[in-house]
């Protein structure tokens, strides 16, 4: 898909995980090969910083990204946005989903006509729903597999996905149209919470990141920040 539309790509964290090894250079190289480009916001936080903010239920760092993204959407006249699906697998990916949704709410307040799509990262690549489906031809699919093999930091994740669904399933690229809706209720137990509990029992983590206590309050704050914002004639007033 990137080869066809040459998008501007926003990245929240540097992909360093629990290490200090940033993946941003690898990501930039991959984008350049596909004809895409990094946006102004590209790896503003480390993974540890994002995780620490979530553990503290601190929406501040993520609100900054909502404002920056909304500014980009308006000033660049963006017409379509693709975000990670909120699948409950990775809390930072889920927060990215809601950062995108909040930024679009804000941009639409200033006249932006923006369509919103989401991409599943863990579920089957051709999941049900309304949206855009692209079936890659042999040459494009080969380029996709080559690019995947060169991104060494994600090799294990790619191989796990191929084992789960079969390599040929990723010939389909499906962008699901996002419909308006609320975040899951506080009682929801996502997969990452179950993993956290197991790692606490194993002595790897001191405490569990909880959706209801940590992540959902951040999502609520992101949405409140844009739904409560008054209309203005000058976008700069939003950031002063």
Protein Blocks (a to p, Z undefined) as FASTA:
>chain_A
ZZmnopadddfbgolmjafbdfklmmmmmmmmnopacdfbeokacfklmmmmmmnopakl
mmmmmmmmmmmmmmnopabdcddddehlamklmmmmmmmmmmmmmmmmnopacddddddf
kbcfkbgdddddddddfklmmmmmmmmmmmmmlmmmmmmmmmmnopklmmpccddddddd
ddddfklccfklmmmmmmmmnopafbdcdfklmmmmmmmmmmmmmmmpccdfbfklmmZZ
